[in-house]
Amino acid sequence: MISAEAQSLLSALTLDDLVKALDVKMRADCQKVVSVDPLAGGIVREENFTVVDSYMQEIIYAKALFDQSVAATTPLCRRYLNGRSLIFRLPEEIFTTIMCFCIRDQNYLSCRSYDDSRHPPAAFKKQLAITQISSRWHEICVRSPTLWNEINLLWPPAAIEATAFRAKNVPLSLGLRCSRGEERQYFSNIGRGLQYAFWSKFIGQNMGRIGELAISLPVGTDMTGFGKFWDHTLSLPAPKIEKLELISSSSKEVNDLANLFAKSAPSLREIRLKGFCYQSFDPGVFESLTSLSLEADGPDSLPAFDRIPFLLSKASRLVHLSLRVPGDLLAGHFQPVHRHVAELQQCVKLEIGELFSDFVAYLFSAVSFPALRDLDVTHIKRSPRHLPPTFSGRLYSSLPPSIRELCGYVQSLSYSLQDEEFTIRTIRSTGVRLKLIEMQDYNEDEAEHDDEDEAEDDDEDDDDTSKILRSWIDRRWVSSSRFLAPFKDLAFNLTYLAFRASSDVSHLISRKTCAAILSMTPRLTRLFVDDYILAGTFVAVLNGTTLCPSLRL
């Protein structure tokens, strides 16, 4: 035992002083123990062998104590220094948020099209790796339940249960996404019968904790056994679920949405359905629903199109609505109606994809959107001879009044004629966001001529029939009526116009068309044109005219 006086003296010394003192002491003791007899020719006397051996044991013991001290004090010193680093001076909630962003992005770090590390079990290990950088990071991560509430159901069952345990009382976000190539292959290789049983049990035990549920199955997936899992899972009450995403090919085995969550999901506010049959879907049972996305991939998933307004009438609280139905899935034609079937008073954002223009016009006439501010429509324009007589074929005049009234405040607009799509899009507009994409139905139009501006634009003399037809289609595509319709129907008040056109059609835009566009925009101060041929056409029009006096190219 060291006396109190000696301990007080030693505590006053620095570590460097103690090391030097230990070195001096060991050398002095070594000289005493290993005494050499000059008369014996420098040979250590035999009686000192035992003493030397005893001294060596003392040195070994002292070294072990020293190593233990170093091993015990080094982590403490490192932890102290780590604790003094800038990143650990951040409030723990901010540090946890940063870690959450990193963990959420771990599953798909690789940019290669195929990577074993992106298989769900390997991805889970990568997600854990960031929590094991240091003991301090590990401590913070383990006691932060928000880092563990997102669970991939393709993970091993033990990992799923451990992650759910660490999430504590935070609502769980469960995903069964098999749409990516590597996940689809992994899903096809696992024992799905066992997985279905585990998933049914796990979700049944934790349905009261689930805040988000996403199921995405690839086209062509063997659905054997999935129907039972589907019926068990989605027929349970879900008191905390807020977001639901179901994506798959249409299948009669999983077509029952009539009893979704036993009609008991009071917090459900966002639903996205793609491919699943929603003919029996009733959004009215979800009183908190504010966002609805319906996408079809086959005729089995669609109700009659004229039933969609009645379906929407049951979801009067919607703020965001998205409808994406490929036009080739719908038969017949529609004409506008004179009375609204539904009114979505709170809907401010609407997305419509790939419908024929008469279907879109019918939808706008059947459903009222008095608060709409954000509109994104992709439509297919029919030939006039295929339209109902009461529909002019110009979609712009059929847009909701709430949008047309705000177009007068739009000062910046972009025109784009590329990849056989005609797009107009507002830029930095105040109060309204508008994006309209028009595609042409060449199957119906190839034998039809446009009534406006064709005589001026058509000067093709090529004898090859296919080239004549292609040229005629291109010239229809760039007719002045196409460019002027938005200005006539929407009354833009532009000061900036961007014009983009692919090189294969830019030379077909006539001077008359350019002059007509400029005449509709007298307050224009800036014009951007990305094609030099088209830019030359605009310059030629402006030379010697009084159009757009404040304009600068």
C-alpha positions in Angstrom: 0.0 0.0 0.0 1.2 3.5 -0.8 1.1 5.9 2.1 -1.0 9.0 2.0 2.1 11.2 1.9 3.5 9.3 -1.1 0.1 9.4 -2.9 0.0 13.2 -2.3 3.5 13.5 -3.7 2.8 11.3 -6.7 -0.4 13.1 -7.6 1.5 16.4 -7.9 3.8 14.9 -10.6 3.0 14.9 -14.3 2.7 11.7 -16.3 6.0 12.6 -18.0 7.7 13.0 -14.6 6.4 9.6 -13.4 7.6 7.9 -16.6 11.1 9.4 -16.2 11.2 8.5 -12.5 10.2 4.9 -13.3 12.9 4.6 -15.9 15.6 5.8 -13.5 14.3 3.5 -10.8 14.3 0.4 -13.1 17.8 1.1 -14.4 19.2 1.5 -10.9 17.5 -1.6 -9.6 18.8 -3.5 -12.6 22.4 -2.5 -11.8 22.0 -3.7 -8.3 20.5 -7.0 -9.2 22.8 -7.9 -12.1 26.2 -7.5 -10.4 29.1 -8.6 -12.5 32.3 -10.0 -10.8 35.4 -8.7 -12.7 37.5 -11.6 -11.3 34.9 -14.1 -12.8 35.6 -12.8 -16.3 32.4 -10.7 -16.4 30.1 -13.7 -15.8 27.0 -13.2 -13.6 27.4 -15.0 -10.4 25.3 -18.0 -10.0 23.7 -16.9 -6.8 22.1 -13.9 -8.6 20.1 -16.0 -11.0 17.2 -16.3 -8.6 17.2 -12.6 -7.9 17.2 -11.7 -11.6 14.3 -14.0 -12.3 12.3 -12.5 -9.4 13.1 -9.0 -10.8 11.9 -10.0 -14.3 8.6 -11.2 -12.8 8.2 -7.8 -11.1 8.9 -6.1 -14.4 6.3 -8.2 -16.2 3.7 -7.5 -13.5 4.5 -3.8 -13.6 4.1 -3.8 -17.4 0.7 -5.6 -17.1 -0.5 -3.0 -14.7 0.7 -0.2 -17.0 -1.0 -1.8 -20.0 -4.2 -2.1 -18.0 -4.0 1.6 -17.0 -3.4 2.6 -20.6 -6.3 0.5 -21.8 -8.6 1.9 -19.1 -7.7 5.6 -19.5 -7.4 5.8 -23.3 -11.1 5.4 -24.0 -11.9 7.9 -21.3 -9.5 10.4 -22.8 -10.9 9.8 -26.3 -14.4 10.1 -25.1 -13.6 13.3 -23.4 -11.9 14.7 -26.5 -14.8 13.5 -28.7 -17.2 15.2 -26.3 -15.4 18.4 -26.8 -15.7 18.2 -30.6 -18.0 20.6 -32.4 -20.4 17.9 -33.7 -21.1 16.7 -30.1 -21.8 20.2 -28.9 -24.9 20.2 -31.1 -28.2 19.7 -29.3 -29.0 16.0 -29.3 -32.3 16.5 -31.3 -30.4 18.3 -34.1 -27.7 15.5 -34.1 -30.5 12.9 -34.2 -32.1 14.7 -37.2 -28.8 14.6 -39.1 -28.4 10.9 -38.3 -32.0 10.3 -39.5 -31.3 11.8 -42.9 -28.2 9.6 -43.2 -29.9 6.4 -42.2 -32.9 7.0 -44.5 -30.5 7.3 -47.4 -28.4 4.2 -46.7 -30.4 1.7 -48.7 -29.6 3.0 -52.1 -26.2 4.5 -52.0 -24.9 2.6 -55.0 -25.6 4.1 -58.5 -25.0 0.8 -60.3 -28.0 -0.9 -61.8 -27.3 -4.1 -59.8 -25.5 -4.3 -56.5 -25.6 -7.1 -53.9 -25.2 -4.5 -51.2 -28.7 -3.2 -52.1 -30.4 -6.5 -51.2 -32.5 -5.8 -48.1 -30.3 -7.7 -45.5 -27.1 -6.0 -46.7 -28.9 -2.7 -46.8 -30.0 -3.2 -43.2 -26.3 -3.7 -42.2 -25.3 -0.5 -44.0 -28.0 1.3 -42.1 -26.6 0.0 -38.8 -23.0 0.9 -39.7 -23.5 4.6 -39.2 -24.6 4.0 -35.6 -21.3 2.2 -34.8 -18.8 4.9 -35.6 -18.2 5.7 -32.0 -19.7 4.8 -28.6 -21.1 8.3 -28.3 -22.9 8.0 -31.6 -24.2 4.5 -30.6 -25.6 5.8 -27.3 -27.4 8.6 -29.0 -28.8 6.4 -31.8 -30.0 3.6 -29.4 -32.0 6.0 -27.3 -33.5 7.9 -30.3 -36.6 6.0 -31.4 -37.2 8.1 -34.5 -34.1 6.5 -36.1 -35.8 3.1 -35.9 -39.4 3.6 -36.9 -38.9 2.9 -40.7 -38.8 -0.8 -41.3 -38.4 -2.8 -44.6 -40.5 -5.9 -44.4 -37.9 -7.7 -46.6 -35.4 -7.5 -43.7 -34.8 -10.7 -41.7 -37.6 -11.2 -39.1 -35.2 -10.8 -36.1 -34.0 -7.5 -37.5 -37.6 -6.3 -38.0 -38.6 -7.2 -34.4 -35.4 -5.6 -32.9 -35.9 -2.4 -34.9 -39.6 -2.2 -33.9 -38.5 -2.6 -30.2 -36.0 0.3 -30.5 -38.7 2.5 -32.0 -40.6 2.4 -28.7 -43.8 4.4 -29.0 -43.0 6.2 -32.2 -45.5 5.3 -35.1 -44.0 2.7 -37.4 -43.4 3.2 -41.1 -43.6 -0.2 -42.8 -42.6 -0.8 -46.4 -42.8 -3.9 -48.7 -41.4 -2.5 -51.9 -40.4 -5.0 -54.5 -40.4 -2.8 -57.6 -36.6 -2.4 -57.9 -34.7 -5.1 -59.7 -32.6 -6.4 -56.8 -35.5 -6.2 -54.4 -37.7 -8.1 -56.8 -35.1 -10.8 -57.2 -34.7 -11.1 -53.4 -38.5 -11.3 -53.0 -38.7 -14.1 -55.5 -36.0 -16.1 -53.7 -37.1 -15.9 -50.1 -39.6 -18.3 -48.6 -42.7 -16.3 -49.2 -45.0 -18.7 -47.4 -42.9 -18.2 -44.2 -42.6 -14.5 -44.8 -46.4 -14.1 -45.3 -47.0 -15.8 -42.0 -44.5 -13.6 -40.2 -45.7 -10.4 -41.8 -49.3 -11.2 -40.9 -48.3 -11.9 -37.3 -46.1 -8.9 -37.0 -48.5 -6.4 -38.6 -51.4 -7.9 -36.6 -49.5 -7.3 -33.3 -48.4 -3.8 -34.3 -51.3 -2.4 -36.3 -52.0 0.0 -33.5 -48.5 1.4 -33.9 -48.4 1.7 -37.7 -48.3 5.3 -39.1 -47.4 4.5 -42.7 -47.8 1.4 -44.8 -46.5 1.0 -48.3 -46.9 -2.2 -50.4 -45.4 -2.2 -53.9 -45.3 -5.4 -55.8 -43.8 -5.8 -59.3 -45.8 -6.7 -62.4 -45.9 -10.5 -62.8 -45.4 -11.3 -59.2 -46.7 -14.7 -58.1 -49.6 -13.7 -55.8 -50.0 -17.2 -54.3 -50.7 -16.7 -50.6 -50.7 -12.9 -50.9 -54.5 -12.7 -50.9 -54.7 -14.2 -47.4 -52.1 -11.8 -46.2 -53.9 -8.9 -47.8 -57.3 -9.8 -46.3 -55.8 -10.2 -42.9 -53.7 -7.1 -42.9 -56.0 -4.5 -44.5 -59.1 -5.6 -42.7 -57.7 -4.7 -39.3 -58.5 -1.3 -37.7 -55.6 1.1 -37.9 -56.1 3.9 -35.4 -52.7 5.7 -36.1 -52.1 5.1 -39.8 -51.7 8.4 -41.7 -50.4 7.3 -45.1 -51.2 4.3 -47.3 -49.5 3.3 -50.6 -50.6 0.2 -52.6 -48.9 -0.4 -55.9 -49.3 -3.5 -58.0 -50.7 -4.9 -61.3 -54.4 -5.4 -61.3 -55.4 -8.6 -59.7 -58.8 -10.0 -58.9 -57.2 -11.8 -55.9 -56.6 -8.5 -54.1 -59.5 -6.4 -55.4 -61.5 -5.8 -52.3 -61.0 -2.3 -50.9 -64.6 -2.1 -49.6 -63.6 -3.0 -46.0 -60.2 -1.2 -46.0 -59.0 -1.1 -42.4 -62.5 -2.2 -41.3 -63.5 1.4 -42.2 -61.7 2.5 -39.0 -58.7 4.7 -39.8 -59.5 8.1 -38.3 -56.0 9.5 -38.9 -55.6 8.4 -42.5 -54.9 11.5 -44.6 -53.0 10.3 -47.6 -53.8 7.4 -50.0 -52.1 6.3 -53.2 -53.5 3.4 -55.2 -51.9 2.2 -58.4 -53.0 -0.9 -60.3 -55.2 -2.3 -57.5 -58.9 -2.5 -58.2 -60.7 0.4 -56.6 -64.1 -0.1 -58.0 -65.5 -0.7 -54.5 -63.2 1.9 -52.9 -65.1 4.4 -50.8 -63.0 7.4 -49.7 -65.8 8.8 -47.7 -65.2 6.5 -44.7 -61.9 8.2 -44.0 -62.8 11.6 -42.4 -59.2 12.9 -42.3 -58.4 12.1 -46.0 -56.8 15.1 -47.7 -54.6 13.6 -50.4 -55.8 11.0 -52.9 -53.9 9.5 -55.8 -55.6 6.9 -58.2 -53.6 5.3 -61.0 -54.7 2.6 -63.3 -52.7 0.1 -65.3 -55.5 -2.1 -66.7 -59.2 -2.1 -67.3 -59.9 -4.3 -64.3 -58.8 -1.5 -62.0 -61.2 1.1 -63.4 -64.8 1.9 -62.6 -66.7 3.5 -65.4 -65.2 7.0 -66.0 -68.5 8.8 -65.4 -68.5 7.3 -61.9 -65.3 9.0 -60.9 -67.1 12.3 -60.1 -69.4 10.4 -57.8 -66.5 8.8 -56.1 -64.8 12.2 -55.6 -68.0 13.6 -54.2 -67.4 11.4 -51.1 -64.0 12.9 -50.5 -65.0 16.6 -50.0 -62.0 17.4 -47.8 -59.4 16.7 -50.4 -56.6 19.2 -50.7 -54.5 17.2 -53.3 -55.9 15.0 -56.0 -54.1 13.0 -58.6 -55.7 10.9 -61.4 -53.5 9.0 -63.8 -55.3 6.9 -66.4 -53.6 6.0 -69.7 -56.0 7.0 -72.5 -55.9 3.6 -74.2 -57.6 2.1 -71.2 -60.7 4.1 -71.7 -63.3 3.7 -74.5 -65.8 6.1 -76.0 -66.0 9.9 -75.9 -67.3 12.3 -73.3 -68.9 15.7 -73.6 -69.1 18.4 -70.9 -72.1 18.3 -68.5 -74.0 21.4 -67.4 -74.2 20.7 -63.7 -71.5 19.8 -61.1 -71.7 16.4 -59.6 -69.1 17.1 -56.9 -67.4 20.1 -55.4 -64.0 19.9 -53.8 -63.9 23.2 -51.9 -60.5 22.7 -50.3 -58.6 21.2 -53.2 -55.7 23.4 -54.2 -53.6 20.9 -56.2 -54.7 18.7 -59.0 -52.7 16.4 -61.2 -54.2 14.6 -64.3 -52.2 12.3 -66.4 -52.6 10.8 -70.0 -56.3 11.3 -70.4 -57.9 12.3 -73.7 -58.8 16.0 -73.8 -62.6 15.4 -73.9 -62.3 13.2 -70.7 -60.4 16.0 -69.0 -63.0 18.6 -70.1 -65.8 16.3 -68.8 -64.1 16.0 -65.4 -63.7 19.8 -65.1 -67.4 20.2 -65.9 -68.5 17.5 -63.5 -66.3 18.5 -60.5 -65.9 22.0 -59.2 -62.5 23.2 -57.9 -63.2 26.7 -56.5 -59.9 26.8 -54.6 -57.5 25.3 -57.2 -54.1 27.0 -57.4 -51.8 24.2 -58.7 -52.8 22.4 -61.9 -50.7 19.8 -63.8 -52.4 18.1 -66.8 -51.1 15.8 -69.4 -53.7 15.2 -72.1 -54.0 13.6 -75.5 -55.6 15.9 -78.1 -58.1 14.2 -80.3 -58.8 15.0 -83.9 -61.9 17.3 -84.3 -63.8 14.7 -86.3 -63.5 12.3 -83.2 -64.8 14.9 -80.7 -68.4 15.4 -79.4 -70.1 18.3 -81.3 -70.4 20.3 -78.0 -66.7 20.2 -77.3 -64.4 22.5 -79.3 -61.3 20.4 -78.6 -59.5 23.3 -76.9 -58.9 22.3 -73.3 -57.8 25.7 -72.1 -61.4 27.1 -72.2 -62.5 24.2 -70.1 -60.1 24.8 -67.2 -61.7 25.5 -63.8 -62.6 29.2 -63.4 -60.4 29.5 -60.4 -57.4 28.8 -62.6 -58.5 31.0 -65.5 -59.1 33.9 -63.3 -55.6 33.7 -61.8 -53.9 33.4 -65.2 -54.2 37.2 -65.6 -51.6 37.5 -62.9 -49.1 35.3 -64.7 -46.1 37.3 -66.0 -43.6 34.5 -66.9 -44.4 31.6 -69.2 -42.4 28.8 -70.8 -43.4 27.2 -74.2 -41.8 23.8 -75.1 -42.2 21.8 -78.2 -40.0 18.7 -77.7 -40.3 15.0 -77.9 -43.7 15.3 -79.6 -45.1 17.1 -76.5 -46.4 20.7 -76.4 -45.9 22.1 -72.9 -46.8 25.4 -71.3 -45.6 26.1 -67.8 -45.7 29.1 -65.6 -42.4 30.4 -64.2 -42.2 32.1 -60.8 -45.9 33.0 -60.9 -47.7 34.5 -58.0 -50.7 32.7 -56.7 -50.9 30.0 -59.5 -48.8 27.1 -60.8 -49.8 25.8 -64.2 -48.3 23.0 -66.3 -50.2 21.7 -69.3 -48.7 19.0 -71.6 -50.5 18.2 -74.8 -49.7 15.0 -76.8 -51.0 14.2 -80.2 -53.1 11.1 -81.1 -51.4 10.3 -84.4 -53.6 7.2 -84.9 -56.6 9.4 -85.3 -55.0 12.4 -86.9 -52.9 11.1 -89.7 -55.7 11.4 -92.3 -57.0 14.8 -91.0 -55.9 18.3 -91.9 -56.0 21.3 -89.5 -58.4 24.0 -90.6 -56.2 26.8 -89.5 -52.9 28.0 -91.1 -52.3 24.8 -93.1 -52.4 26.6 -96.5 -49.6 29.0 -95.4 -47.5 26.3 -93.8 -47.8 23.4 -96.3 -45.2 23.6 -99.1 -43.8 20.1 -99.0 -43.1 18.6 -102.5 -41.4 15.4 -101.5 -42.8 12.4 -103.5 -42.2 9.9 -100.7 -45.6 9.3 -99.0 -44.2 8.6 -95.5 -42.1 11.8 -95.6 -45.1 13.8 -96.8 -47.2 12.4 -94.0 -44.5 13.0 -91.4 -44.0 16.6 -92.7 -47.8 17.2 -92.5 -47.9 15.9 -88.9 -45.0 18.2 -88.0 -46.7 21.2 -89.6 -49.9 20.4 -87.8 -47.9 20.2 -84.6 -46.5 23.8 -85.1 -49.7 25.5 -86.4 -50.3 28.9 -85.1 -53.6 27.9 -83.5 -51.7 25.6 -81.1 -49.6 28.5 -79.8 -52.3 31.2 -79.7 -55.0 29.1 -78.0 -53.5 29.6 -74.5 -53.4 33.4 -74.9 -57.0 33.5 -76.3 -58.5 31.4 -73.6 -56.3 32.2 -70.5 -55.5 35.9 -70.9 -51.9 35.8 -69.8 -50.3 39.2 -69.1 -46.7 38.3 -69.9 -43.5 40.2 -69.5 -41.2 37.1 -70.0 -41.6 34.3 -72.5 -39.2 31.3 -72.9 -39.5 29.4 -76.2 -38.0 25.9 -76.5 -38.3 23.8 -79.6 -36.5 20.7 -80.9 -34.4 21.2 -84.0 -36.6 19.0 -86.2 -39.6 21.2 -85.9 -38.2 24.7 -85.1 -37.7 25.5 -88.8 -41.3 24.7 -89.4 -42.6 27.5 -87.2 -43.6 30.3 -89.6 -43.1 34.0 -89.4 -46.8 34.4 -89.2 -47.0 32.3 -86.1 -44.2 34.2 -84.4 -45.8 37.5 -85.3 -49.2 36.3 -83.9 -47.5 35.3 -80.6 -45.8 38.7 -80.3 -49.0 40.5 -81.0 -50.7 38.6 -78.1 -47.9 39.7 -75.7 -47.6 43.5 -76.1 -46.0 44.0 -72.6 -43.2 41.5 -73.3 -39.9 42.8 -72.1 -37.8 39.6 -72.3 -37.8 36.7 -74.8 -35.7 33.6 -74.5 -35.3 31.3 -77.5 -33.0 28.2 -77.3 -32.9 27.5 -81.1 -31.0 29.8 -83.4 -33.2 29.1 -86.4 -36.3 30.0 -84.4 -34.5 33.0 -82.9 -33.8 34.3 -86.4 -37.4 34.0 -87.3 -38.4 36.1 -84.2 -35.8 38.7 -85.1 -37.0 38.9 -88.6 -40.5 39.6 -87.4 -39.4 42.3 -85.0 -37.4 44.2 -87.6 -39.4 47.1 -88.9 -42.4 46.5 -86.6 -43.8 48.1 -83.5 -44.6 44.8 -81.8 -43.5 44.6 -78.2 -41.7 47.9 -78.0 -40.0 47.1 -74.7 -38.8 43.7 -75.8 -35.1 42.7 -75.6 -34.0 39.3 -76.8 
